Amino acid sequence: MGSDPGHFLAYAGIDNHYCGTPQHPLTLEAHKGQRISITLVDLSWIPGNDSMAGGVEMGCLSNGTVVDPVAKKSTTICGGGSTREVDIYQSVNETVRLILTPQQGISKRFMIH
């Protein structure tokens, strides 16, 4: 992702045979010395509503986890809140891993920028 603002990851549904799963996390790498900023764009968000389009009332609907191996830190990618776009995490170095979380019966549509 690096400093180029043109990189997006769109969620189209996953199962345990694709990248982004706990068995095969997505690894994002920038140039040495750069940091990675993760932003969620929740495409299921409805203006004026603190729940997802599917009617799920939650403060944080987990879309996955950002794992920073250097900082030894994990951050939940929360959707379903009161805003469409949320800054999730900024890495301490040039590598992070993403694990996307499918949930049965919940329609999630989002992009990670």
C-alpha positions, -999 to 999 in steps of 0.1 A, spaced: 0 0 0 28 24 9 24 61 1 4 55 -32 -32 63 -23 -45 41 -52 -44 6 -35 -76 -9 -23 -87 -43 -10 -124 -51 -15 -142 -78 4 -162 -101 -18 -167 -130 6 -141 -155 17 -138 -190 29 -109 -209 44 -93 -216 10 -84 -180 1 -59 -154 12 -70 -134 42 -78 -163 64 -60 -172 96 -42 -200 77 -32 -177 48 -32 -140 60 -28 -112 35 7 -97 40 9 -60 31 44 -46 25 56 -11 19 91 1 10 117 -1 38 112 27 63 76 35 54 46 27 75 12 14 64 -21 31 73 -52 9 72 -86 26 66 -120 9 64 -147 21 40 -179 4 52 -201 0 21 -230 -13 43 -232 19 63 -264 38 63 -263 76 71 -280 83 105 -280 47 115 -255 31 139 -261 -4 125 -253 -22 93 -277 -23 64 -286 -59 74 -301 -45 107 -274 -59 130 -272 -37 161 -236 -37 173 -209 -12 183 -182 -32 164 -190 -57 136 -156 -74 131 -145 -74 95 -112 -89 105 -79 -82 123 -47 -63 115 -17 -80 129 16 -60 133 43 -86 138 70 -61 148 48 -43 174 33 -77 184 -1 -60 183 -35 -70 169 -63 -45 161 -99 -54 152 -112 -40 119 -146 -26 131 -175 -18 109 -211 -11 115 -205 21 134 -217 57 130 -193 66 101 -187 52 67 -149 56 68 -127 48 98 -89 50 103 -81 15 118 -43 13 122 -9 27 114 20 2 115 53 8 132 72 -5 102 66 -16 66 47 -49 71 13 -59 84 -9 -89 80 -47 -89 75 -71 -117 85 -106 -112 72 -135 -125 92 -165 -141 74 -197 -143 95 -227 -165 87 -259 -147 78 -244 -112 78 -239 -93 45 -207 -73 48 -194 -50 21 -163 -31 27 -130 -19 13 -97 -15 30 -76 14 18 
